[in-house]
């Protein structure tokens, strides 16, 4: 009798293990999102009590499938909220941020790759102890330290820092949320006017020490092969470093909608992987050969870049894109995308709401998985082009670009309030050459260690392409009409994404019906 009263949509979910698990994943994500907006430390105890109450009712009503299922959904929602709440720092003397507003002496070590810019260096330091006068207190937590470039410190260096600890503040003249940017790295304090002295070396992970050492050697070799800003541009393309790029060139990349090619993001890596996949298949490799080659390339890239959170996220997104083409099952890839989100949020719940890069990575991946096939079938059908045509790779680049732009534009307008009018054209003009720059840049580096003059020859070829990109970016970015300030409210962004979802569902429903005819 109860099963007859159960709504049809609920019966379909409960009768399918995959749909049940997917629903639980969405509940967890929703819990993280909700508490990211409204959560404070004070709610942690309440959420714990609520979870035990829900468990009691689950046991009581377990024999009633519909009620038990809905209670399980609520329980997993609470678990998602708790995952965010327990990541918030406790305000006690055992945490370094407890001493914000005071001048203290810190002892700790550089726990991530230093960010070395043109005029300053930024370090994330894991603090072991805080000294106030003659009193030393063992603490945990991280601080962000901004210092001059020299002397330079490295990952694993033990430091003693005397500074005024402060709570991070957002920049008044920017939409960039600096507090949330640091928080997702576990940093809740910044050091003002630091005085630093090194007290030891080689603390931290042996593997990361070796990775960062190798990366510094490669950076030094690149400096010998390419002048600035071509050197820093290639560094951005290969492993996401923008430290040496002039600020006016960085601004032009933003105005032309090309920032993604010099940032390690799912947006960047996914687009490049799609283009490399098209190219490898076009020159004669099978889909299977191209898949395994690119998988190996992604793993190498993640290792080489230091396996930081953004790099791992970009690698995961690229693997999902590859899986979409390899499996040919959009539904499977969509579920994989949700599973990947849950795994990432288990490790770092701040990513969902506080990290625009995470949001853009997932949205661009969704665009490439769901929108690109729709645009491709429509365009190829209208112009009656064959897959063997020489125009196919160019059209693939165009479709890839438009799909990623359509999927990410509402979020960009909401988060950053800027609309690039030249982004589609600029991306088409530049993206085709990015795989070639990666190839020739990589070969130049490898050959330069064997025979430096030969490496220089290939570096000169790559330099032509790098200068081409710089000319395009500077020309479009310097125009007053290339970008306009145009933001949208949150409700409009939600409405646009709902319309996109309806558009995708409608197109795939029509495709399924036509395949049955």
Secondary structure, 3 states (H helix, E strand, C coil): CHHHHCCHHHHHHHCCHHHHHHHHHHHHHHHHHHHHHHCCCCHHHHHHHHHHHHHHHHHHCCCCHHHHHHHHHHHHHHHHHHHHHCCCCCCCCCEHHHHCCCEEEEEEEECCCCEECCCCEEEEEEEEEEEECCEEEECECEEEEEECCCCCCCCCCEEEEEEEEECCCCCCCCCCCHHHHHHCCCEEEEEEEEEEEEEECCCCCHHHHHHHHHHHHHHHHHHHHCCCCHHHHHHHHHHCCCCCCCHHHHHHHHHCCCHHHHCCCHHHHHHHHHHHHHHHHHCCCCHHHHHHHHHHHHHHHHHHCCCCHHHHHHHHHHHHHHHHHHHCCHHHHHHHHHHHHHHHHHHCCCHHHHCHHHHHHHHHHHHHHHHHHHHHHHHHHHHCCCCCCCCHHHHHHHHHHHHHHHHHHHHHHHHCCEEECCHHHHHHHHHHHHHHHHHHHHHHHHHHHHCHHHHHHHHHHHHHHHHHHHHHHHHHHCCCCCEEECCCCHHHHHHHHHHHHHHHHHHHHHHHHHHHC
